[in-house]
């Protein structure tokens, strides 16, 4: 299926009288050059299954369908059902699921390995990412658009202002790379901030569930009081004894501890239990 055979998205939106809903954090990406580039960055094609969250009018969906991949879209806003049904009638490789992505069982949806490719709604981007990084289902890859500030936090390095809990969890579970900047003017309506696409590839040495649970507890405590030394912020979880067991200095702050350091903390905490 070629996008050129379909009416322009602006015409489709006008025909259906649809506008972005602020309460859903919607900003439509209608530029086909950008959506096609995201599809290329996702490295998907024939034989692949892709899950897209928040397709809206289907701008990125069209580009993903062009790759030949099987595309499953999860949309919470029922206003877009007629548009997506029309697209599904032309594309047998498209499946529409109406529902909340935070509550969806991706493993059951995909029925096997699947890639995540989405321009995520701003208001649920981070909770969805945490779900996919720490939940029971592991995607084959994630190519996701976030607000630029959130994207920077995902790929941040230690001892930088953006480095925090999100960076540690993302980088402990995946190889994370910022692959594309997208200016606000590319969206309809334009948001107040720029966006960026992050590509995440699950690590072969992804932490086992108990280790990942420990990592989440420790990073929540450490970065919840990021201006305090570790011996203070982790006092309730083992304090100085725990920190020394992980080979770290109790007087440093969380923002200077790298991902391996937090994984050692998780191992030390599990060993104490």
C-alpha positions as CSV (number, residue, x, y, z in Angstrom):
1,X,0.0,0.0,0.0
2,X,1.3,3.4,-0.9
3,X,0.5,6.5,1.1
4,X,0.2,8.5,-2.1
5,X,-3.1,6.7,-2.8
6,X,-4.7,8.0,0.4
7,X,-6.1,11.5,0.9
8,X,-3.9,13.9,2.9
9,X,-4.3,13.6,6.6
10,X,-5.3,17.3,7.0
11,X,-8.2,16.7,4.6
12,X,-9.2,13.6,6.5
13,X,-9.2,15.4,9.9
14,X,-11.2,18.3,8.4
15,X,-13.7,15.9,6.9
16,X,-14.3,14.3,10.2
17,X,-14.2,17.6,12.1
18,X,-11.4,16.3,14.4
19,X,-9.0,18.3,16.5
20,X,-6.3,17.3,19.0
21,X,-7.6,16.8,22.5
22,X,-5.4,18.5,25.1
23,X,-6.5,16.2,27.9
24,X,-5.0,13.3,26.0
25,X,-1.7,15.1,25.3
26,X,-2.3,14.8,21.6
27,X,-0.2,16.5,18.9
28,X,-0.6,15.1,15.4
29,X,2.4,14.3,13.3
30,X,1.2,14.8,9.7
31,X,4.5,15.3,7.9
32,X,5.0,12.2,5.8
33,X,8.7,12.8,5.4
34,X,9.1,12.6,9.2
35,X,6.9,9.6,9.7
36,X,8.6,7.7,7.0
37,X,12.0,8.5,8.6
38,X,10.8,7.2,12.0
39,X,9.6,4.0,10.3
40,X,13.1,3.6,8.8
41,X,14.8,4.2,12.1
42,X,12.6,1.5,13.6
43,X,14.1,-1.0,11.2
44,X,10.9,-3.0,10.7
45,X,9.5,-4.6,7.6
46,X,7.9,-7.8,6.2
47,X,7.4,-10.5,8.8
48,X,7.7,-8.0,11.8
49,X,4.9,-7.2,14.2
50,X,4.7,-3.6,15.3
51,X,2.6,-2.1,18.2
52,X,1.8,1.6,17.9
53,X,0.3,3.4,20.8
54,X,-1.8,6.6,20.2
55,X,-2.0,6.6,16.4
56,X,-4.6,9.4,16.3
57,X,-5.4,10.1,12.7
58,X,-2.8,7.5,11.5
59,X,0.1,9.6,10.2
60,X,2.8,7.3,11.6
61,X,0.5,4.3,11.0
62,X,0.6,4.9,7.3
63,X,4.4,5.0,7.2
64,X,4.6,1.7,9.2
65,X,2.1,0.0,6.9
66,X,4.3,0.9,3.9
67,X,7.1,-1.1,5.4
68,X,5.0,-4.3,5.0
69,X,5.0,-5.0,8.8
70,X,1.9,-6.2,10.6
71,X,0.8,-3.2,12.6
72,X,-1.4,-3.2,15.7
73,X,-2.6,0.2,16.8
74,X,-3.9,0.9,20.4
75,X,-6.0,4.0,20.6
76,X,-7.9,5.3,23.6
77,X,-9.7,8.1,21.8
78,X,-12.8,6.6,20.1
79,X,-13.2,9.7,17.9
80,X,-10.4,8.2,15.7
81,X,-12.2,4.8,15.2
82,X,-13.8,5.8,11.8
83,X,-10.5,7.1,10.4
84,X,-8.6,4.0,11.5
85,X,-11.4,1.7,10.4
86,X,-11.1,3.3,6.9
87,X,-7.4,2.7,6.9
88,X,-7.8,-0.9,8.1
89,X,-10.2,-1.6,5.2
90,X,-7.4,-0.7,2.8
91,X,-4.6,-2.4,4.8
92,X,-5.1,-6.1,5.8
93,X,-1.9,-5.8,7.9
94,X,-3.6,-3.3,10.2
95,X,-5.4,-4.3,13.5
96,X,-7.2,-1.7,15.6
97,X,-7.5,-2.1,19.4
98,X,-9.6,0.5,21.3
99,X,-8.3,0.7,24.8
100,X,-5.9,2.2,27.3
101,X,-2.3,1.3,26.5
102,X,-1.4,1.3,30.2
103,X,-3.8,-1.6,30.7
104,X,-3.1,-3.5,27.5
105,X,-1.5,-7.0,27.5
106,X,1.0,-6.6,24.7
107,X,2.1,-10.2,24.8
108,X,-1.5,-11.4,24.1
109,X,-2.0,-8.7,21.5
110,X,1.2,-9.6,19.5
111,X,1.1,-13.3,19.9
112,X,4.9,-13.3,19.6
113,X,7.8,-10.9,19.3
114,X,6.9,-7.3,18.5
115,X,8.5,-3.9,18.1
116,X,7.1,-0.8,19.7
117,X,7.0,2.3,17.4
118,X,5.0,5.3,18.6
119,X,4.7,9.1,18.8
120,X,3.6,8.8,22.4
121,X,1.0,11.1,24.0
122,X,2.9,13.5,26.2
123,X,0.9,12.8,29.3
124,X,1.6,9.0,29.5
125,X,4.9,8.7,27.7
126,X,7.0,8.0,30.8
127,X,4.6,5.7,32.6
128,X,4.3,3.6,29.4
129,X,8.1,3.4,29.0
130,X,8.5,2.2,32.6
131,X,5.8,-0.4,31.9
132,X,7.6,-1.7,28.9
133,X,11.1,-1.6,30.5
134,X,10.1,-3.3,33.7
135,X,7.0,-5.4,33.0
136,X,6.7,-9.1,32.2
137,X,6.7,-8.5,28.4
138,X,9.9,-7.4,26.7
139,X,9.6,-5.8,23.2
140,X,12.0,-6.7,20.4
141,X,12.9,-2.9,20.1
142,X,11.4,0.4,21.0
143,X,11.5,3.5,18.7
144,X,9.5,6.1,20.6
145,X,9.0,9.9,20.4
146,X,8.9,11.9,23.6
147,X,9.2,15.5,24.6
148,X,12.8,16.5,24.1
149,X,13.3,16.9,27.9
150,X,12.1,13.3,28.5
151,X,14.3,11.9,25.7
152,X,17.3,13.6,27.2
153,X,16.6,12.1,30.5
154,X,16.4,8.6,29.0
155,X,19.9,8.8,27.4
156,X,21.6,11.0,30.1
157,X,25.0,10.2,31.4
158,X,26.0,10.3,35.1
159,X,26.9,13.7,36.6
160,X,24.6,15.6,34.3
161,X,21.4,17.5,35.2
162,X,19.2,15.2,33.2
163,X,20.6,12.0,34.8
164,X,18.2,10.3,37.1
165,X,16.0,7.3,37.8
166,X,14.7,7.1,34.2
167,X,18.2,7.0,32.7
168,X,19.3,4.2,35.1
169,X,16.3,2.0,34.4
170,X,16.4,2.6,30.7
171,X,20.1,1.9,30.4
172,X,20.1,-1.1,32.7
173,X,17.6,-2.8,30.5
174,X,18.4,-1.4,27.0
175,X,20.9,0.2,24.8
176,X,19.5,3.7,24.5
177,X,20.2,6.2,21.7
178,X,18.6,9.5,20.7
179,X,18.3,9.1,16.9
180,X,16.2,12.1,15.8
181,X,15.2,15.6,16.8
182,X,11.7,16.8,15.8
183,X,10.9,20.5,16.1
184,X,7.6,21.7,17.6
185,X,6.5,23.2,14.2
186,X,6.3,19.6,12.8
187,X,3.1,18.9,14.8
188,X,-0.5,20.0,14.5
189,X,-1.1,21.8,16.8
190,X,2.5,22.7,17.7
191,X,3.4,21.9,21.3
192,X,5.3,24.4,23.4
193,X,8.4,22.1,23.3
194,X,10.5,20.2,20.8
195,X,10.4,16.4,20.6
196,X,13.0,13.7,20.0
197,X,13.0,10.0,18.9
198,X,14.8,7.5,21.1
199,X,15.6,4.0,20.0
200,X,16.0,1.4,22.7
201,X,17.3,-2.2,22.1
202,X,16.9,-4.6,25.0
203,X,20.2,-5.8,26.5
204,X,21.2,-9.4,26.4
205,X,22.1,-9.1,30.1
206,X,18.8,-7.4,31.1
207,X,18.4,-7.7,34.9
208,X,16.2,-10.6,36.1
209,X,12.9,-9.5,37.7
210,X,14.1,-9.6,41.3
211,X,17.1,-7.5,40.4
212,X,15.0,-5.1,38.4
213,X,12.5,-4.7,41.3
214,X,15.4,-3.9,43.6
215,X,16.8,-1.4,41.2
216,X,13.5,0.4,41.0
217,X,13.3,0.6,44.8
218,X,16.8,1.9,45.2
219,X,16.6,4.5,42.4
220,X,13.3,5.8,43.7
221,X,14.9,6.3,47.1
222,X,18.2,7.7,45.8
223,X,16.8,10.2,43.3
224,X,13.8,11.0,45.5
225,X,16.3,13.0,47.6
226,X,18.9,13.6,44.9
227,X,20.7,16.5,46.7
228,X,21.4,14.2,49.7
229,X,24.4,11.9,50.1
230,X,23.6,8.2,49.4
231,X,24.1,7.3,53.1
232,X,21.1,9.6,53.9
233,X,18.8,8.9,50.9
234,X,19.3,5.1,51.3
235,X,19.2,5.0,55.1
236,X,15.9,3.1,55.2
237,X,17.2,0.5,52.7
238,X,20.5,-0.3,54.4
239,X,22.4,2.9,54.5
240,X,26.2,3.0,54.8
241,X,26.6,-0.7,55.2
242,X,24.7,-1.4,52.0
243,X,26.6,1.3,50.0
244,X,30.0,0.0,51.1
245,X,29.0,-3.6,50.2
246,X,28.3,-2.3,46.7
247,X,31.8,-0.7,46.5
248,X,30.5,2.8,46.5
249,X,31.3,5.9,48.6
250,X,28.5,6.7,51.0
251,X,29.2,10.4,50.7
252,X,28.5,10.7,47.0
253,X,25.1,11.8,45.6
254,X,22.9,9.6,43.3
255,X,23.6,11.7,40.3
256,X,27.3,10.6,40.1
257,X,26.6,6.9,40.4
258,X,26.6,5.1,37.1
259,X,24.3,2.3,36.0
260,X,26.7,-0.5,37.0
261,X,27.0,1.1,40.5
262,X,23.2,1.0,40.9
263,X,23.1,-2.6,39.8
264,X,25.8,-3.4,42.4
265,X,23.6,-1.7,45.0
266,X,20.7,-3.9,43.8
267,X,22.8,-7.0,44.2
268,X,24.0,-6.0,47.6
269,X,20.4,-5.3,48.7
270,X,19.2,-8.7,47.5
271,X,22.1,-10.4,49.2
272,X,21.2,-8.8,52.5
273,X,17.6,-10.0,52.2
